Amino acid sequence: TGKGVTMSFETDISRIEEITQKLNASDTSLEESIALFEEGMRLAKALEKALAEAKRSVEIVLGEDPREAEITPLQ
């Protein structure tokens, strides 16, 4: 399941980048821009939730108090 979450996360990030490019394009209509913005916000909220859940899982595994956890970038 971990690999599926990573793939979905990476796919969602790629889609947000795609949406950003379309929103910056001068030929995107207002209606399309609104739909793209709404999709981007949904994706961003889902990604934020996934990151929060992953952080909680790591904290539980490490048995650390979240307030005292040291943040280390993942490679």
mmCIF file of the N, C-alpha and C atoms, coordinates in Angstrom:
data_MODEL
# 
_entry.id   MODEL 
# 
loop_
_atom_site.group_PDB 
_atom_site.id 
_atom_site.type_symbol 
_atom_site.label_atom_id 
_atom_site.label_alt_id 
_atom_site.label_comp_id 
_atom_site.label_asym_id 
_atom_site.label_entity_id 
_atom_site.label_seq_id 
_atom_site.pdbx_PDB_ins_code 
_atom_site.Cartn_x 
_atom_site.Cartn_y 
_atom_site.Cartn_z 
_atom_site.occupancy 
_atom_site.B_iso_or_equiv 
_atom_site.pdbx_formal_charge 
_atom_site.auth_seq_id 
_atom_site.auth_comp_id 
_atom_site.auth_asym_id 
_atom_site.auth_atom_id 
_atom_site.pdbx_PDB_model_num 
ATOM 1   N N  . THR A 1 1  ? 0.812   -1.217 0.000   1.00 0.00 ? 1  THR A N  1 
ATOM 2   C CA . THR A 1 1  ? 0.000   0.000  0.000   1.00 0.00 ? 1  THR A CA 1 
ATOM 3   C C  . THR A 1 1  ? 0.839   1.258  0.000   1.00 0.00 ? 1  THR A C  1 
ATOM 4   N N  . GLY A 1 2  ? 2.024   1.227  0.630   1.00 0.00 ? 2  GLY A N  1 
ATOM 5   C CA . GLY A 1 2  ? 2.875   2.404  0.684   1.00 0.00 ? 2  GLY A CA 1 
ATOM 6   C C  . GLY A 1 2  ? 3.255   2.897  -0.688  1.00 0.00 ? 2  GLY A C  1 
ATOM 7   N N  . LYS A 1 3  ? 3.556   1.963  -1.609  1.00 0.00 ? 3  LYS A N  1 
ATOM 8   C CA . LYS A 1 3  ? 3.958   2.350  -2.953  1.00 0.00 ? 3  LYS A CA 1 
ATOM 9   C C  . LYS A 1 3  ? 2.799   3.031  -3.681  1.00 0.00 ? 3  LYS A C  1 
ATOM 10  N N  . GLY A 1 4  ? 1.588   2.531  -3.491  1.00 0.00 ? 4  GLY A N  1 
ATOM 11  C CA . GLY A 1 4  ? 0.416   3.132  -4.124  1.00 0.00 ? 4  GLY A CA 1 
ATOM 12  C C  . GLY A 1 4  ? 0.180   4.551  -3.656  1.00 0.00 ? 4  GLY A C  1 
ATOM 13  N N  . VAL A 1 5  ? 0.399   4.797  -2.369  1.00 0.00 ? 5  VAL A N  1 
ATOM 14  C CA . VAL A 1 5  ? 0.242   6.140  -1.817  1.00 0.00 ? 5  VAL A CA 1 
ATOM 15  C C  . VAL A 1 5  ? 1.274   7.068  -2.440  1.00 0.00 ? 5  VAL A C  1 
ATOM 16  N N  . THR A 1 6  ? 2.519   6.592  -2.563  1.00 0.00 ? 6  THR A N  1 
ATOM 17  C CA . THR A 1 6  ? 3.581   7.403  -3.158  1.00 0.00 ? 6  THR A CA 1 
ATOM 18  C C  . THR A 1 6  ? 3.253   7.731  -4.601  1.00 0.00 ? 6  THR A C  1 
ATOM 19  N N  . MET A 1 7  ? 2.791   6.741  -5.356  1.00 0.00 ? 7  MET A N  1 
ATOM 20  C CA . MET A 1 7  ? 2.453   6.968  -6.759  1.00 0.00 ? 7  MET A CA 1 
ATOM 21  C C  . MET A 1 7  ? 1.329   7.990  -6.870  1.00 0.00 ? 7  MET A C  1 
ATOM 22  N N  . SER A 1 8  ? 0.313   7.865  -6.035  1.00 0.00 ? 8  SER A N  1 
ATOM 23  C CA . SER A 1 8  ? -0.805  8.802  -6.058  1.00 0.00 ? 8  SER A CA 1 
ATOM 24  C C  . SER A 1 8  ? -0.317  10.203 -5.694  1.00 0.00 ? 8  SER A C  1 
ATOM 25  N N  . PHE A 1 9  ? 0.541   10.285 -4.696  1.00 0.00 ? 9  PHE A N  1 
ATOM 26  C CA . PHE A 1 9  ? 1.085   11.564 -4.258  1.00 0.00 ? 9  PHE A CA 1 
ATOM 27  C C  . PHE A 1 9  ? 1.845   12.222 -5.406  1.00 0.00 ? 9  PHE A C  1 
ATOM 28  N N  . GLU A 1 10 ? 2.710   11.457 -6.057  1.00 0.00 ? 10 GLU A N  1 
ATOM 29  C CA . GLU A 1 10 ? 3.497   11.993 -7.169  1.00 0.00 ? 10 GLU A CA 1 
ATOM 30  C C  . GLU A 1 10 ? 2.600   12.380 -8.346  1.00 0.00 ? 10 GLU A C  1 
ATOM 31  N N  . THR A 1 11 ? 1.577   11.588 -8.608  1.00 0.00 ? 11 THR A N  1 
ATOM 32  C CA . THR A 1 11 ? 0.632   11.893 -9.682  1.00 0.00 ? 11 THR A CA 1 
ATOM 33  C C  . THR A 1 11 ? -0.111  13.189 -9.366  1.00 0.00 ? 11 THR A C  1 
ATOM 34  N N  . ASP A 1 12 ? -0.536  13.342 -8.123  1.00 0.00 ? 12 ASP A N  1 
ATOM 35  C CA . ASP A 1 12 ? -1.252  14.552 -7.718  1.00 0.00 ? 12 ASP A CA 1 
ATOM 36  C C  . ASP A 1 12 ? -0.359  15.790 -7.816  1.00 0.00 ? 12 ASP A C  1 
ATOM 37  N N  . ILE A 1 13 ? 0.903   15.656 -7.430  1.00 0.00 ? 13 ILE A N  1 
ATOM 38  C CA . ILE A 1 13 ? 1.847   16.778 -7.540  1.00 0.00 ? 13 ILE A CA 1 
ATOM 39  C C  . ILE A 1 13 ? 2.006   17.172 -9.013  1.00 0.00 ? 13 ILE A C  1 
ATOM 40  N N  . SER A 1 14 ? 2.158   16.165 -9.875  1.00 0.00 ? 14 SER A N  1 
ATOM 41  C CA . SER A 1 14 ? 2.300   16.435 -11.314 1.00 0.00 ? 14 SER A CA 1 
ATOM 42  C C  . SER A 1 14 ? 1.060   17.138 -11.855 1.00 0.00 ? 14 SER A C  1 
ATOM 43  N N  . ARG A 1 15 ? -0.115  16.699 -11.404 1.00 0.00 ? 15 ARG A N  1 
ATOM 44  C CA . ARG A 1 15 ? -1.359  17.316 -11.874 1.00 0.00 ? 15 ARG A CA 1 
ATOM 45  C C  . ARG A 1 15 ? -1.451  18.766 -11.408 1.00 0.00 ? 15 ARG A C  1 
ATOM 46  N N  . ILE A 1 16 ? -1.030  19.049 -10.186 1.00 0.00 ? 16 ILE A N  1 
ATOM 47  C CA . ILE A 1 16 ? -1.048  20.432 -9.694  1.00 0.00 ? 16 ILE A CA 1 
ATOM 48  C C  . ILE A 1 16 ? -0.117  21.302 -10.538 1.00 0.00 ? 16 ILE A C  1 
ATOM 49  N N  . GLU A 1 17 ? 1.042   20.760 -10.906 1.00 0.00 ? 17 GLU A N  1 
ATOM 50  C CA . GLU A 1 17 ? 1.967   21.511 -11.765 1.00 0.00 ? 17 GLU A CA 1 
ATOM 51  C C  . GLU A 1 17 ? 1.329   21.790 -13.123 1.00 0.00 ? 17 GLU A C  1 
ATOM 52  N N  . GLU A 1 18 ? 0.629   20.791 -13.654 1.00 0.00 ? 18 GLU A N  1 
ATOM 53  C CA . GLU A 1 18 ? -0.073  20.934 -14.935 1.00 0.00 ? 18 GLU A CA 1 
ATOM 54  C C  . GLU A 1 18 ? -1.152  22.022 -14.833 1.00 0.00 ? 18 GLU A C  1 
ATOM 55  N N  . ILE A 1 19 ? -1.917  21.983 -13.754 1.00 0.00 ? 19 ILE A N  1 
ATOM 56  C CA . ILE A 1 19 ? -2.980  22.967 -13.529 1.00 0.00 ? 19 ILE A CA 1 
ATOM 57  C C  . ILE A 1 19 ? -2.383  24.365 -13.447 1.00 0.00 ? 19 ILE A C  1 
ATOM 58  N N  . THR A 1 20 ? -1.258  24.512 -12.736 1.00 0.00 ? 20 THR A N  1 
ATOM 59  C CA . THR A 1 20 ? -0.603  25.809 -12.608 1.00 0.00 ? 20 THR A CA 1 
ATOM 60  C C  . THR A 1 20 ? -0.202  26.356 -13.970 1.00 0.00 ? 20 THR A C  1 
ATOM 61  N N  . GLN A 1 21 ? 0.345   25.486 -14.814 1.00 0.00 ? 21 GLN A N  1 
ATOM 62  C CA . GLN A 1 21 ? 0.740   25.921 -16.154 1.00 0.00 ? 21 GLN A CA 1 
ATOM 63  C C  . GLN A 1 21 ? -0.476  26.378 -16.961 1.00 0.00 ? 21 GLN A C  1 
ATOM 64  N N  . LYS A 1 22 ? -1.572  25.625 -16.849 1.00 0.00 ? 22 LYS A N  1 
ATOM 65  C CA . LYS A 1 22 ? -2.778  26.002 -17.592 1.00 0.00 ? 22 LYS A CA 1 
ATOM 66  C C  . LYS A 1 22 ? -3.364  27.309 -17.074 1.00 0.00 ? 22 LYS A C  1 
ATOM 67  N N  . LEU A 1 23 ? -3.321  27.503 -15.759 1.00 0.00 ? 23 LEU A N  1 
ATOM 68  C CA . LEU A 1 23 ? -3.842  28.743 -15.185 1.00 0.00 ? 23 LEU A CA 1 
ATOM 69  C C  . LEU A 1 23 ? -3.004  29.945 -15.620 1.00 0.00 ? 23 LEU A C  1 
ATOM 70  N N  . ASN A 1 24 ? -1.727  29.729 -15.849 1.00 0.00 ? 24 ASN A N  1 
ATOM 71  C CA . ASN A 1 24 ? -0.846  30.814 -16.290 1.00 0.00 ? 24 ASN A CA 1 
ATOM 72  C C  . ASN A 1 24 ? -0.923  31.071 -17.790 1.00 0.00 ? 24 ASN A C  1 
ATOM 73  N N  . ALA A 1 25 ? -1.543  30.153 -18.530 1.00 0.00 ? 25 ALA A N  1 
ATOM 74  C CA . ALA A 1 25 ? -1.652  30.314 -19.979 1.00 0.00 ? 25 ALA A CA 1 
ATOM 75  C C  . ALA A 1 25 ? -2.689  31.395 -20.303 1.00 0.00 ? 25 ALA A C  1 
ATOM 76  N N  . SER A 1 26 ? -2.375  32.200 -21.275 1.00 0.00 ? 26 SER A N  1 
ATOM 77  C CA . SER A 1 26 ? -3.265  33.313 -21.611 1.00 0.00 ? 26 SER A CA 1 
ATOM 78  C C  . SER A 1 26 ? -4.530  32.864 -22.342 1.00 0.00 ? 26 SER A C  1 
ATOM 79  N N  . ASP A 1 27 ? -4.524  31.656 -22.906 1.00 0.00 ? 27 ASP A N  1 
ATOM 80  C CA . ASP A 1 27 ? -5.687  31.219 -23.670 1.00 0.00 ? 27 ASP A CA 1 
ATOM 81  C C  . ASP A 1 27 ? -6.679  30.393 -22.846 1.00 0.00 ? 27 ASP A C  1 
ATOM 82  N N  . THR A 1 28 ? -6.480  30.309 -21.532 1.00 0.00 ? 28 THR A N  1 
ATOM 83  C CA . THR A 1 28 ? -7.406  29.567 -20.681 1.00 0.00 ? 28 THR A CA 1 
ATOM 84  C C  . THR A 1 28 ? -8.607  30.444 -20.363 1.00 0.00 ? 28 THR A C  1 
ATOM 85  N N  . SER A 1 29 ? -9.802  29.922 -20.630 1.00 0.00 ? 29 SER A N  1 
ATOM 86  C CA . SER A 1 29 ? -11.023 30.698 -20.382 1.00 0.00 ? 29 SER A CA 1 
ATOM 87  C C  . SER A 1 29 ? -11.276 30.837 -18.882 1.00 0.00 ? 29 SER A C  1 
ATOM 88  N N  . LEU A 1 30 ? -12.126 31.798 -18.547 1.00 0.00 ? 30 LEU A N  1 
ATOM 89  C CA . LEU A 1 30 ? -12.475 32.019 -17.146 1.00 0.00 ? 30 LEU A CA 1 
ATOM 90  C C  . LEU A 1 30 ? -13.125 30.775 -16.553 1.00 0.00 ? 30 LEU A C  1 
ATOM 91  N N  . GLU A 1 31 ? -14.051 30.162 -17.280 1.00 0.00 ? 31 GLU A N  1 
ATOM 92  C CA . GLU A 1 31 ? -14.744 28.972 -16.791 1.00 0.00 ? 31 GLU A CA 1 
ATOM 93  C C  . GLU A 1 31 ? -13.757 27.833 -16.546 1.00 0.00 ? 31 GLU A C  1 
ATOM 94  N N  . GLU A 1 32 ? -12.830 27.633 -17.496 1.00 0.00 ? 32 GLU A N  1 
ATOM 95  C CA . GLU A 1 32 ? -11.836 26.574 -17.337 1.00 0.00 ? 32 GLU A CA 1 
ATOM 96  C C  . GLU A 1 32 ? -10.900 26.898 -16.169 1.00 0.00 ? 32 GLU A C  1 
ATOM 97  N N  . SER A 1 33 ? -10.545 28.171 -16.025 1.00 0.00 ? 33 SER A N  1 
ATOM 98  C CA . SER A 1 33 ? -9.674  28.583 -14.927 1.00 0.00 ? 33 SER A CA 1 
ATOM 99  C C  . SER A 1 33 ? -10.316 28.286 -13.577 1.00 0.00 ? 33 SER A C  1 
ATOM 100 N N  . ILE A 1 34 ? -11.594 28.568 -13.452 1.00 0.00 ? 34 ILE A N  1 
ATOM 101 C CA . ILE A 1 34 ? -12.308 28.311 -12.199 1.00 0.00 ? 34 ILE A CA 1 
ATOM 102 C C  . ILE A 1 34 ? -12.330 26.817 -11.902 1.00 0.00 ? 34 ILE A C  1 
ATOM 103 N N  . ALA A 1 35 ? -12.637 25.998 -12.920 1.00 0.00 ? 35 ALA A N  1 
ATOM 104 C CA . ALA A 1 35 ? -12.670 24.544 -12.735 1.00 0.00 ? 35 ALA A CA 1 
ATOM 105 C C  . ALA A 1 35 ? -11.282 24.019 -12.355 1.00 0.00 ? 35 ALA A C  1 
ATOM 106 N N  . LEU A 1 36 ? -10.251 24.525 -13.016 1.00 0.00 ? 36 LEU A N  1 
ATOM 107 C CA . LEU A 1 36 ? -8.883  24.098 -12.708 1.00 0.00 ? 36 LEU A CA 1 
ATOM 108 C C  . LEU A 1 36 ? -8.496  24.505 -11.290 1.00 0.00 ? 36 LEU A C  1 
ATOM 109 N N  . PHE A 1 37 ? -8.849  25.725 -10.902 1.00 0.00 ? 37 PHE A N  1 
ATOM 110 C CA . PHE A 1 37 ? -8.541  26.200 -9.559  1.00 0.00 ? 37 PHE A CA 1 
ATOM 111 C C  . PHE A 1 37 ? -9.211  25.307 -8.510  1.00 0.00 ? 37 PHE A C  1 
ATOM 112 N N  . GLU A 1 38 ? -10.483 24.972 -8.724  1.00 0.00 ? 38 GLU A N  1 
ATOM 113 C CA . GLU A 1 38 ? -11.202 24.115 -7.780  1.00 0.00 ? 38 GLU A CA 1 
ATOM 114 C C  . GLU A 1 38 ? -10.548 22.737 -7.697  1.00 0.00 ? 38 GLU A C  1 
ATOM 115 N N  . GLU A 1 39 ? -10.162 22.169 -8.837  1.00 0.00 ? 39 GLU A N  1 
ATOM 116 C CA . GLU A 1 39 ? -9.491  20.867 -8.846  1.00 0.00 ? 39 GLU A CA 1 
ATOM 117 C C  . GLU A 1 39 ? -8.156  20.959 -8.098  1.00 0.00 ? 39 GLU A C  1 
ATOM 118 N N  . GLY A 1 40 ? -7.410  22.015 -8.364  1.00 0.00 ? 40 GLY A N  1 
ATOM 119 C CA . GLY A 1 40 ? -6.129  22.208 -7.692  1.00 0.00 ? 40 GLY A CA 1 
ATOM 120 C C  . GLY A 1 40 ? -6.276  22.308 -6.187  1.00 0.00 ? 40 GLY A C  1 
ATOM 121 N N  . MET A 1 41 ? -7.300  23.010 -5.729  1.00 0.00 ? 41 MET A N  1 
ATOM 122 C CA . MET A 1 41 ? -7.533  23.148 -4.287  1.00 0.00 ? 41 MET A CA 1 
ATOM 123 C C  . MET A 1 41 ? -7.901  21.804 -3.666  1.00 0.00 ? 41 MET A C  1 
ATOM 124 N N  . ARG A 1 42 ? -8.724  21.013 -4.369  1.00 0.00 ? 42 ARG A N  1 
ATOM 125 C CA . ARG A 1 42 ? -9.070  19.674 -3.856  1.00 0.00 ? 42 ARG A CA 1 
ATOM 126 C C  . ARG A 1 42 ? -7.820  18.808 -3.734  1.00 0.00 ? 42 ARG A C  1 
ATOM 127 N N  . LEU A 1 43 ? -6.985  18.844 -4.765  1.00 0.00 ? 43 LEU A N  1 
ATOM 128 C CA . LEU A 1 43 ? -5.744  18.060 -4.743  1.00 0.00 ? 43 LEU A CA 1 
ATOM 129 C C  . LEU A 1 43 ? -4.820  18.528 -3.615  1.00 0.00 ? 43 LEU A C  1 
ATOM 130 N N  . ALA A 1 44 ? -4.700  19.838 -3.457  1.00 0.00 ? 44 ALA A N  1 
ATOM 131 C CA . ALA A 1 44 ? -3.826  20.382 -2.411  1.00 0.00 ? 44 ALA A CA 1 
ATOM 132 C C  . ALA A 1 44 ? -4.304  19.950 -1.025  1.00 0.00 ? 44 ALA A C  1 
ATOM 133 N N  . LYS A 1 45 ? -5.606  19.982 -0.792  1.00 0.00 ? 45 LYS A N  1 
ATOM 134 C CA . LYS A 1 45 ? -6.142  19.548 0.504   1.00 0.00 ? 45 LYS A CA 1 
ATOM 135 C C  . LYS A 1 45 ? -5.903  18.060 0.729   1.00 0.00 ? 45 LYS A C  1 
ATOM 136 N N  . ALA A 1 46 ? -6.064  17.253 -0.313  1.00 0.00 ? 46 ALA A N  1 
ATOM 137 C CA . ALA A 1 46 ? -5.819  15.808 -0.196  1.00 0.00 ? 46 ALA A CA 1 
ATOM 138 C C  . ALA A 1 46 ? -4.342  15.548 0.094   1.00 0.00 ? 46 ALA A C  1 
ATOM 139 N N  . LEU A 1 47 ? -3.453  16.283 -0.567  1.00 0.00 ? 47 LEU A N  1 
ATOM 140 C CA . LEU A 1 47 ? -2.016  16.119 -0.326  1.00 0.00 ? 47 LEU A CA 1 
ATOM 141 C C  . LEU A 1 47 ? -1.647  16.546 1.086   1.00 0.00 ? 47 LEU A C  1 
ATOM 142 N N  . GLU A 1 48 ? -2.229  17.634 1.550   1.00 0.00 ? 48 GLU A N  1 
ATOM 143 C CA . GLU A 1 48 ? -1.967  18.105 2.907   1.00 0.00 ? 48 GLU A CA 1 
ATOM 144 C C  . GLU A 1 48 ? -2.403  17.052 3.931   1.00 0.00 ? 48 GLU A C  1 
ATOM 145 N N  . LYS A 1 49 ? -3.558  16.448 3.701   1.00 0.00 ? 49 LYS A N  1 
ATOM 146 C CA . LYS A 1 49 ? -4.057  15.407 4.596   1.00 0.00 ? 49 LYS A CA 1 
ATOM 147 C C  . LYS A 1 49 ? -3.131  14.183 4.570   1.00 0.00 ? 49 LYS A C  1 
ATOM 148 N N  . ALA A 1 50 ? -2.685  13.780 3.378   1.00 0.00 ? 50 ALA A N  1 
ATOM 149 C CA . ALA A 1 50 ? -1.788  12.626 3.252   1.00 0.00 ? 50 ALA A CA 1 
ATOM 150 C C  . ALA A 1 50 ? -0.473  12.880 3.972   1.00 0.00 ? 50 ALA A C  1 
ATOM 151 N N  . LEU A 1 51 ? 0.054   14.099 3.847   1.00 0.00 ? 51 LEU A N  1 
ATOM 152 C CA . LEU A 1 51 ? 1.306   14.435 4.530   1.00 0.00 ? 51 LEU A CA 1 
ATOM 153 C C  . LEU A 1 51 ? 1.129   14.420 6.043   1.00 0.00 ? 51 LEU A C  1 
ATOM 154 N N  . ALA A 1 52 ? 0.017   14.939 6.529   1.00 0.00 ? 52 ALA A N  1 
ATOM 155 C CA . ALA A 1 52 ? -0.244  14.953 7.968   1.00 0.00 ? 52 ALA A CA 1 
ATOM 156 C C  . ALA A 1 52 ? -0.359  13.526 8.501   1.00 0.00 ? 52 ALA A C  1 
ATOM 157 N N  . GLU A 1 53 ? -1.028  12.644 7.759   1.00 0.00 ? 53 GLU A N  1 
ATOM 158 C CA . GLU A 1 53 ? -1.162  11.251 8.178   1.00 0.00 ? 53 GLU A CA 1 
ATOM 159 C C  . GLU A 1 53 ? 0.188   10.547 8.169   1.00 0.00 ? 53 GLU A C  1 
ATOM 160 N N  . ALA A 1 54 ? 1.002   10.811 7.160   1.00 0.00 ? 54 ALA A N  1 
ATOM 161 C CA . ALA A 1 54 ? 2.338   10.210 7.090   1.00 0.00 ? 54 ALA A CA 1 
ATOM 162 C C  . ALA A 1 54 ? 3.190   10.677 8.262   1.00 0.00 ? 54 ALA A C  1 
ATOM 163 N N  . LYS A 1 55 ? 3.100   11.956 8.584   1.00 0.00 ? 55 LYS A N  1 
ATOM 164 C CA . LYS A 1 55 ? 3.875   12.495 9.713   1.00 0.00 ? 55 LYS A CA 1 
ATOM 165 C C  . LYS A 1 55 ? 3.447   11.836 11.014  1.00 0.00 ? 55 LYS A C  1 
ATOM 166 N N  . ARG A 1 56 ? 2.136   11.676 11.217  1.00 0.00 ? 56 ARG A N  1 
ATOM 167 C CA . ARG A 1 56 ? 1.641   11.025 12.426  1.00 0.00 ? 56 ARG A CA 1 
ATOM 168 C C  . ARG A 1 56 ? 2.139   9.588  12.500  1.00 0.00 ? 56 ARG A C  1 
ATOM 169 N N  . SER A 1 57 ? 2.131   8.886  11.371  1.00 0.00 ? 57 SER A N  1 
ATOM 170 C CA . SER A 1 57 ? 2.599   7.496  11.346  1.00 0.00 ? 57 SER A CA 1 
ATOM 171 C C  . SER A 1 57 ? 4.059   7.404  11.739  1.00 0.00 ? 57 SER A C  1 
ATOM 172 N N  . VAL A 1 58 ? 4.874   8.306  11.218  1.00 0.00 ? 58 VAL A N  1 
ATOM 173 C CA . VAL A 1 58 ? 6.301   8.308  11.550  1.00 0.00 ? 58 VAL A CA 1 
ATOM 174 C C  . VAL A 1 58 ? 6.492   8.604  13.033  1.00 0.00 ? 58 VAL A C  1 
ATOM 175 N N  . GLU A 1 59 ? 5.750   9.557  13.563  1.00 0.00 ? 59 GLU A N  1 
ATOM 176 C CA . GLU A 1 59 ? 5.863   9.912  14.978  1.00 0.00 ? 59 GLU A CA 1 
ATOM 177 C C  . GLU A 1 59 ? 5.463   8.738  15.861  1.00 0.00 ? 59 GLU A C  1 
ATOM 178 N N  . ILE A 1 60 ? 4.423   8.012  15.454  1.00 0.00 ? 60 ILE A N  1 
ATOM 179 C CA . ILE A 1 60 ? 3.985   6.855  16.223  1.00 0.00 ? 60 ILE A CA 1 
ATOM 180 C C  . ILE A 1 60 ? 5.060   5.772  16.194  1.00 0.00 ? 60 ILE A C  1 
ATOM 181 N N  . VAL A 1 61 ? 5.610   5.510  15.020  1.00 0.00 ? 61 VAL A N  1 
ATOM 182 C CA . VAL A 1 61 ? 6.650   4.489  14.884  1.00 0.00 ? 61 VAL A CA 1 
ATOM 183 C C  . VAL A 1 61 ? 7.872   4.855  15.722  1.00 0.00 ? 61 VAL A C  1 
ATOM 184 N N  . LEU A 1 62 ? 8.243   6.111  15.702  1.00 0.00 ? 62 LEU A N  1 
ATOM 185 C CA . LEU A 1 62 ? 9.409   6.557  16.456  1.00 0.00 ? 62 LEU A CA 1 
ATOM 186 C C  . LEU A 1 62 ? 9.103   6.712  17.942  1.00 0.00 ? 62 LEU A C  1 
ATOM 187 N N  . GLY A 1 63 ? 7.823   6.747  18.286  1.00 0.00 ? 63 GLY A N  1 
ATOM 188 C CA . GLY A 1 63 ? 7.415   6.880  19.673  1.00 0.00 ? 63 GLY A CA 1 
ATOM 189 C C  . GLY A 1 63 ? 7.798   8.220  20.272  1.00 0.00 ? 63 GLY A C  1 
ATOM 190 N N  . GLU A 1 64 ? 7.806   9.243  19.440  1.00 0.00 ? 64 GLU A N  1 
ATOM 191 C CA . GLU A 1 64 ? 8.198   10.568 19.903  1.00 0.00 ? 64 GLU A CA 1 
ATOM 192 C C  . GLU A 1 64 ? 6.982   11.452 20.141  1.00 0.00 ? 64 GLU A C  1 
ATOM 193 N N  . ASP A 1 65 ? 7.166   12.372 21.043  1.00 0.00 ? 65 ASP A N  1 
ATOM 194 C CA . ASP A 1 65 ? 6.166   13.408 21.261  1.00 0.00 ? 65 ASP A CA 1 
ATOM 195 C C  . ASP A 1 65 ? 6.237   14.343 20.063  1.00 0.00 ? 65 ASP A C  1 
ATOM 196 N N  . PRO A 1 66 ? 5.132   14.548 19.335  1.00 0.00 ? 66 PRO A N  1 
ATOM 197 C CA . PRO A 1 66 ? 5.159   15.406 18.142  1.00 0.00 ? 66 PRO A CA 1 
ATOM 198 C C  . PRO A 1 66 ? 5.709   16.806 18.409  1.00 0.00 ? 66 PRO A C  1 
ATOM 199 N N  . ARG A 1 67 ? 5.535   17.313 19.615  1.00 0.00 ? 67 ARG A N  1 
ATOM 200 C CA . ARG A 1 67 ? 6.024   18.652 19.932  1.00 0.00 ? 67 ARG A CA 1 
ATOM 201 C C  . ARG A 1 67 ? 7.548   18.676 20.066  1.00 0.00 ? 67 ARG A C  1 
ATOM 202 N N  . GLU A 1 68 ? 8.143   17.496 20.307  1.00 0.00 ? 68 GLU A N  1 
ATOM 203 C CA . GLU A 1 68 ? 9.596   17.434 20.488  1.00 0.00 ? 68 GLU A CA 1 
ATOM 204 C C  . GLU A 1 68 ? 10.281  16.731 19.319  1.00 0.00 ? 68 GLU A C  1 
ATOM 205 N N  . ALA A 1 69 ? 9.534   16.319 18.328  1.00 0.00 ? 69 ALA A N  1 
ATOM 206 C CA . ALA A 1 69 ? 10.103  15.583 17.196  1.00 0.00 ? 69 ALA A CA 1 
ATOM 207 C C  . ALA A 1 69 ? 11.030  16.494 16.396  1.00 0.00 ? 69 ALA A C  1 
ATOM 208 N N  . GLU A 1 70 ? 12.176  15.939 16.030  1.00 0.00 ? 70 GLU A N  1 
ATOM 209 C CA . GLU A 1 70 ? 13.115  16.681 15.188  1.00 0.00 ? 70 GLU A CA 1 
ATOM 210 C C  . GLU A 1 70 ? 12.741  16.427 13.740  1.00 0.00 ? 70 GLU A C  1 
ATOM 211 N N  . ILE A 1 71 ? 12.661  17.468 12.965  1.00 0.00 ? 71 ILE A N  1 
ATOM 212 C CA . ILE A 1 71 ? 12.285  17.345 11.562  1.00 0.00 ? 71 ILE A CA 1 
ATOM 213 C C  . ILE A 1 71 ? 13.542  17.040 10.748  1.00 0.00 ? 71 ILE A C  1 
ATOM 214 N N  . THR A 1 72 ? 13.500  15.892 10.052  1.00 0.00 ? 72 THR A N  1 
ATOM 215 C CA . THR A 1 72 ? 14.609  15.492 9.193   1.00 0.00 ? 72 THR A CA 1 
ATOM 216 C C  . THR A 1 72 ? 14.067  15.266 7.801   1.00 0.00 ? 72 THR A C  1 
ATOM 217 N N  . PRO A 1 73 ? 14.616  15.967 6.799   1.00 0.00 ? 73 PRO A N  1 
ATOM 218 C CA . PRO A 1 73 ? 14.125  15.777 5.432   1.00 0.00 ? 73 PRO A CA 1 
ATOM 219 C C  . PRO A 1 73 ? 14.343  14.327 4.968   1.00 0.00 ? 73 PRO A C  1 
ATOM 220 N N  . LEU A 1 74 ? 13.348  13.779 4.296   1.00 0.00 ? 74 LEU A N  1 
ATOM 221 C CA . LEU A 1 74 ? 13.467  12.433 3.751   1.00 0.00 ? 74 LEU A CA 1 
ATOM 222 C C  . LEU A 1 74 ? 14.225  12.495 2.448   1.00 0.00 ? 74 LEU A C  1 
ATOM 223 N N  . GLN A 1 75 ? 15.049  11.506 2.212   1.00 0.00 ? 75 GLN A N  1 
ATOM 224 C CA . GLN A 1 75 ? 15.851  11.454 0.984   1.00 0.00 ? 75 GLN A CA 1 
ATOM 225 C C  . GLN A 1 75 ? 15.089  10.771 -0.102  1.00 0.00 ? 75 GLN A C  1 
# 
